[in-house]
Amino acid sequence: MSLSHEVHCQHAAEWTATKLRWDLAADPAEQDALLQLAAACPGTTVTYEAAP
């Protein structure tokens, strides 16, 4: 896996975690893009803690 791919996967995980943490909505286009990124990054884990 290239560094560029790893960075893409990490960014997608951080973006997803931010959306989940703050219970932010994603429109259908954003959701599709995030799902495609997730499929391309099977070894990436999203971790987050819900905002207070």
N, C-alpha and C positions, 0 to 999 in steps of 0.2 A: 504494500500500500504506500502510495507516495505521500510526502509531507502535505501537499496541497489537498489531497483527499482527506487526510487526517484532520486538517484544519477545517475543512468543510463540514465534516462529521461533528467535530467539537462545537462549531458555531451552531449547527442545527440543534444539537442537544441543549446548549445553553439557551437558545431562543425558545425552544419548547419548554424547558424548565421555567423560564421567566413567565411564559404564558400561563403555565399551570400554577405557579406560585401565586400569581396575582389574579387568577381566575379570569384571564382575558380571553375574549372571543377570537376566533379565527374564521375569516370568510372562507367559502368553499375553495377558492383558488389557493389561498395560503395553506389550508388544510391538505389539499392535494399535493402541493409542493413539499410540505413537511413529511407527508407519508412516503413520497418518492425518495426523499433524502434518507428517511429511516430505513427504507428497503435497501438502499445502497450502503448503509452503515450498520450491518447486523451486529457488529461487536461493540457498538456504542451504547452506553447506558445513560438514561436521563434520570437525574436525581434532583429532588427539590423538597423544600419544606414549605407548607402552606403559610402564606402571610398571616400575621395576627389580625 
